[in-house]
Amino acid sequence: MTPGTDGTIEHADAGTGPSAGLGAGTDTGTGARAGLGAGTGTGTGADTGTGPSAPSSGRHPWQTFRRWRHRRPFGAGLAVALGGVEILLTQQASISVILAAGADSLVGYVLPVIMIVCGVLIVLNPRQRLFYSIVAVLASLATWVTSNLGGFFVGMLLGLVGSSLAFGWLPDQPRRRRRRARARARKQG
């Protein structure tokens, strides 16, 4: 990255990192380059869908959040995180008693924290959702033994359902309504 003369940042894009470009080129904007060939461009950049983006002009922040949320397994990550929170809330002993009891009791606090972290990471890093969902399933199942029957079944079930949803989520799928409309159009025409 090199600073430009007009205060912008200029960087070379070789198709790696956060940009979605497949060819070499430079971009003297503030965002990521999303082109397919070699070239030079100036502007504000393009949203590649891999991270949060600044609201574009004329867009309401809720619309931007909605677009961001629909490009990742948001509900799955939320379910896993809420399962971990519920299990943490059902813990009966104080942390000083847990530390005095030893490592076996400490696991009752560690596993729900792992579930919360996995839920957040499923949302923030959807490319690694398979790994995070497997870790969350294992942590959810382990809370059966370590944390009041998995938070009295509720937290464990939330973790299992959310992990399963994250494991089965596929990116860039057309919406169901659009698929049904296309299927109807093919049958009629």
TORNUGU-369255 format. One line per field, with one value per residue (C-alpha): residue in one letter; chain; residue number from 1; x, y, z. Coordinates in nm, 4 decimals. Layout:
N
res: [A/...]
chain: [A/...]
n: [NUM/...]
x: [X/...]
y: [Y/...]
z: [Z/...]
REM end
This chain:
189
res: [M/T/P/G/T/D/G/T/I/E/H/A/D/A/G/T/G/P/S/A/G/L/G/A/G/T/D/T/G/T/G/A/R/A/G/L/G/A/G/T/G/T/G/T/G/A/D/T/G/T/G/P/S/A/P/S/S/G/R/H/P/W/Q/T/F/R/R/W/R/H/R/R/P/F/G/A/G/L/A/V/A/L/G/G/V/E/I/L/L/T/Q/Q/A/S/I/S/V/I/L/A/A/G/A/D/S/L/V/G/Y/V/L/P/V/I/M/I/V/C/G/V/L/I/V/L/N/P/R/Q/R/L/F/Y/S/I/V/A/V/L/A/S/L/A/T/W/V/T/S/N/L/G/G/F/F/V/G/M/L/L/G/L/V/G/S/S/L/A/F/G/W/L/P/D/Q/P/R/R/R/R/R/R/A/R/A/R/A/R/K/Q/G]
chain: [A/A/A/A/A/A/A/A/A/A/A/A/A/A/A/A/A/A/A/A/A/A/A/A/A/A/A/A/A/A/A/A/A/A/A/A/A/A/A/A/A/A/A/A/A/A/A/A/A/A/A/A/A/A/A/A/A/A/A/A/A/A/A/A/A/A/A/A/A/A/A/A/A/A/A/A/A/A/A/A/A/A/A/A/A/A/A/A/A/A/A/A/A/A/A/A/A/A/A/A/A/A/A/A/A/A/A/A/A/A/A/A/A/A/A/A/A/A/A/A/A/A/A/A/A/A/A/A/A/A/A/A/A/A/A/A/A/A/A/A/A/A/A/A/A/A/A/A/A/A/A/A/A/A/A/A/A/A/A/A/A/A/A/A/A/A/A/A/A/A/A/A/A/A/A/A/A/A/A/A/A/A/A/A/A/A/A/A/A]
n: [1/2/3/4/5/6/7/8/9/10/11/12/13/14/15/16/17/18/19/20/21/22/23/24/25/26/27/28/29/30/31/32/33/34/35/36/37/38/39/40/41/42/43/44/45/46/47/48/49/50/51/52/53/54/55/56/57/58/59/60/61/62/63/64/65/66/67/68/69/70/71/72/73/74/75/76/77/78/79/80/81/82/83/84/85/86/87/88/89/90/91/92/93/94/95/96/97/98/99/100/101/102/103/104/105/106/107/108/109/110/111/112/113/114/115/116/117/118/119/120/121/122/123/124/125/126/127/128/129/130/131/132/133/134/135/136/137/138/139/140/141/142/143/144/145/146/147/148/149/150/151/152/153/154/155/156/157/158/159/160/161/162/163/164/165/166/167/168/169/170/171/172/173/174/175/176/177/178/179/180/181/182/183/184/185/186/187/188/189]
x: [0.0000/0.1319/-0.0255/-0.1395/-0.0742/-0.4373/-0.4650/-0.6046/-0.4361/-0.3125/-0.2514/-0.1801/-0.4403/-0.3263/-0.6495/-0.5668/-0.6696/-0.9986/-1.0553/-1.2514/-1.0431/-0.8949/-0.6461/-0.3698/-0.4427/-0.4464/-0.7280/-0.6925/-1.0134/-1.1179/-1.2738/-1.1854/-1.1539/-1.4085/-1.3054/-1.2191/-0.9386/-0.6319/-0.6771/-0.6650/-0.9604/-1.0396/-1.3399/-1.4853/-1.4470/-1.6986/-1.8542/-1.7303/-1.9694/-1.6991/-1.7258/-1.9204/-1.9352/-2.0046/-2.3599/-2.3759/-2.5333/-2.9121/-2.9382/-3.0905/-2.8585/-3.1160/-3.1119/-2.7340/-2.7517/-3.0195/-2.8044/-2.5041/-2.7124/-2.8556/-2.5071/-2.4093/-2.5607/-2.6869/-2.9705/-2.7484/-2.4744/-2.7313/-2.8864/-2.5472/-2.4524/-2.7904/-2.7539/-2.4186/-2.5621/-2.8543/-2.6205/-2.4036/-2.7097/-2.8172/-2.4908/-2.5699/-2.2316/-2.0252/-1.6899/-1.4943/-1.6581/-1.5872/-1.2180/-1.1885/-1.3580/-1.1063/-1.0910/-1.3982/-1.6255/-1.4476/-1.5413/-1.9036/-1.8109/-1.5597/-1.7884/-2.0667/-1.8044/-1.6729/-2.0292/-2.0698/-1.7378/-1.8281/-2.1667/-2.0041/-1.7386/-2.0018/-2.1591/-1.8378/-1.6414/-1.8877/-1.6132/-1.5023/-1.8576/-1.8041/-1.5209/-1.7006/-2.0253/-1.8483/-1.6766/-2.0108/-2.1872/-1.9190/-1.9347/-2.3164/-2.3132/-2.0479/-2.2625/-2.5057/-2.2585/-2.0903/-2.3630/-2.6947/-2.8049/-2.7035/-2.8817/-3.1914/-3.1992/-3.2785/-2.9222/-2.8028/-3.0868/-3.0270/-2.6586/-2.7350/-2.9967/-2.7804/-2.4759/-2.6777/-2.8114/-2.4602/-2.3261/-2.5994/-2.5947/-2.4890/-2.3777/-2.5070/-2.8244/-3.1151/-3.4086/-3.6820/-3.9462/-3.7284/-3.6658/-4.0382/-4.1189/-3.8591/-3.9960/-4.3503/-4.2280/-4.0558/-4.3708/-4.5916/-4.3544]
y: [0.0000/0.3382/0.6733/0.8658/1.2328/1.3277/1.1539/0.8222/0.4873/0.3008/-0.0722/-0.3470/-0.6202/-0.9632/-1.1475/-1.2377/-1.1000/-0.9231/-0.8279/-1.0368/-0.9496/-1.2210/-1.0146/-0.7705/-0.4006/-0.1052/0.0672/0.4161/0.4087/0.3307/-0.0126/-0.3441/-0.4104/-0.6537/-0.6686/-0.9706/-0.8381/-0.6214/-0.2496/0.0651/0.2270/0.5199/0.5413/0.4279/0.0560/-0.2239/-0.4395/-0.7956/-0.9390/-1.0707/-0.8149/-0.5214/-0.2272/0.1370/0.2420/0.3743/0.7108/0.7071/0.3738/0.3316/0.1565/-0.1199/-0.2004/-0.2267/-0.4510/-0.6643/-0.7146/-0.8009/-1.0436/-1.2273/-1.3078/-1.5190/-1.7816/-1.5167/-1.7151/-2.0180/-1.8199/-1.6375/-1.9676/-2.1115/-1.7951/-1.7780/-2.1442/-2.0663/-1.7641/-1.9708/-2.2413/-1.9785/-1.8289/-2.1657/-2.2214/-2.2297/-2.1975/-1.8818/-1.8662/-1.8797/-2.2138/-2.3424/-2.2483/-2.4177/-2.7347/-2.7809/-2.8277/-3.0500/-2.7698/-2.5061/-2.6905/-2.6007/-2.2372/-2.2932/-2.4897/-2.2271/-1.9593/-2.1722/-2.1942/-1.8154/-1.7613/-2.0163/-1.8493/-1.5094/-1.6549/-1.8343/-1.4957/-1.2989/-1.5598/-1.7693/-1.9321/-2.1312/-2.2163/-2.5933/-2.5999/-2.3664/-2.5631/-2.8920/-2.7369/-2.5907/-2.9292/-3.0981/-2.8227/-2.8411/-3.2159/-3.1910/-2.9464/-3.2328/-3.3685/-3.0499/-2.7834/-2.8825/-3.1147/-2.8654/-2.5698/-2.7803/-2.8973/-2.5499/-2.4245/-2.7577/-2.7787/-2.4207/-2.5051/-2.8251/-2.6647/-2.3586/-2.5738/-2.7902/-2.4829/-2.3404/-2.6697/-2.6893/-2.3209/-2.2579/-1.9136/-1.7305/-1.9332/-1.7603/-1.6911/-1.9492/-1.7160/-1.6443/-2.0159/-2.0907/-1.8083/-1.9381/-2.2929/-2.1672/-1.9653/-2.2744/-2.4842/-2.2214/-2.1295]
z: [0.0000/-0.0893/-0.0138/-0.3189/-0.3834/-0.3209/0.0195/-0.1051/-0.0568/-0.3599/-0.3450/-0.5920/-0.6157/-0.7278/-0.6485/-0.2881/0.0485/0.1032/-0.2583/-0.5019/-0.8062/-1.0204/-1.2168/-1.1401/-1.1125/-0.8796/-0.6990/-0.5574/-0.3603/-0.0084/-0.0636/-0.2187/-0.5912/-0.7327/-1.0973/-1.3075/-1.5239/-1.5099/-1.4881/-1.2860/-1.1159/-0.8951/-0.6700/-0.3424/-0.4110/-0.4141/-0.1455/-0.1813/0.0779/0.3086/0.5854/0.7177/0.4851/0.5421/0.4581/0.1064/0.0373/0.0386/0.2206/0.5613/0.8108/0.8658/0.4932/0.5023/0.8105/0.6440/0.3327/0.5503/0.7607/0.4597/0.3279/0.6294/0.8639/1.1053/1.2635/1.3150/1.4879/1.6987/1.8118/1.9101/2.1012/2.2777/2.3747/2.5344/2.7162/2.8470/2.9762/3.1479/3.3149/3.4549/3.6415/4.0137/4.1858/4.2133/4.0357/4.3664/4.4520/4.1003/4.1197/4.4587/4.3274/4.0479/3.6731/3.6468/3.7651/3.5590/3.2398/3.3143/3.2480/2.9684/2.7340/2.7198/2.6540/2.3663/2.2340/2.2482/2.0711/1.8022/1.7504/1.7004/1.4698/1.2597/1.1897/1.1415/0.9454/0.7413/0.5330/0.8378/0.9483/0.9134/1.1673/1.4087/1.3821/1.4604/1.7642/1.8769/1.8411/2.0501/2.3134/2.3189/2.3683/2.6395/2.8373/2.9004/3.1558/3.2767/3.2958/3.4522/3.1718/2.9075/3.0649/3.1337/2.7700/2.6296/2.5819/2.4523/2.1988/2.0840/2.0353/1.8447/1.6178/1.5501/1.4742/1.2363/1.0580/1.0247/0.8913/0.6274/0.5237/0.1640/0.0503/-0.2574/-0.3028/-0.4780/-0.2545/-0.2382/-0.3850/-0.6857/-0.7395/-0.7203/-0.9630/-1.2082/-1.1777/-1.2466/-1.5447/-1.6904/-1.6486/-1.8122/-2.0942]
REM end
